[in-house]
Amino acid sequence: QALPPELEILDSAAAEDKDSLTVTSEFATQNSLASIEDLAPLSADLIIGGPPEFQQRREQQFQDVYGLQFKEWQALDVGGPLTVTALKDGDVQVANLFTTDPAIVANQFVVLEDPQSVFGAQNITPLVYKAGVDQNIKDALNAVSAQLDTATLAGLLSKVVTDHEDADQVAKDWLTSADLA
């Protein structure tokens, strides 16, 4: 309803590239961590890392919803190499990463469940300029959304980021395998 009339939102995919609190597998095992709420008894001794605005956006929510009061908040990058390195090296014990980040699988990180949904849905949703698309294009984008799930998106990102495959070719191969090309 708030969109300018020249824009249109198409069908959302099941795929989400969502914020998460992530820990190393060793840390998760040592502390029996499966969800964000499991951090409550530990948080006063933990350093959390994420984008510069992360503390301002989430600190009060984490306190109110999960009872978390972290020892320190480190401003890093937006789910990028600084955050991944800080988590791997133990400079932070908890990191804000996107759920489809290939570093999660590559480093055997553990994404903590968010049973209270502090991180809202972040589904992939096409936003188009109405004058620039016809019904065929809308149908094609909606067909992609209908088949794109989070696991598929994570796999595609891994091919591009980790395996250094050509993004255009990865997309073309997936479209062909999904009978969309």
Secondary structure, 3 states (H helix, E strand, C coil): CCCCCCEEECCCCCCECCEEEEEEHHHHHHCCCCEHHHHCCCHHHCEEEECCCHHHHHHHHHHHHHCCCCCEEEECCCCCHHHHHHHHHCCCCEEEEECCCHHHHHCCEEECECCCCCCCCCECCCEEEHHHCCHHHHHHHHHHHHHCCHHHHHHHHHHHHCCCCCHHHHHHHHHHHCCCC
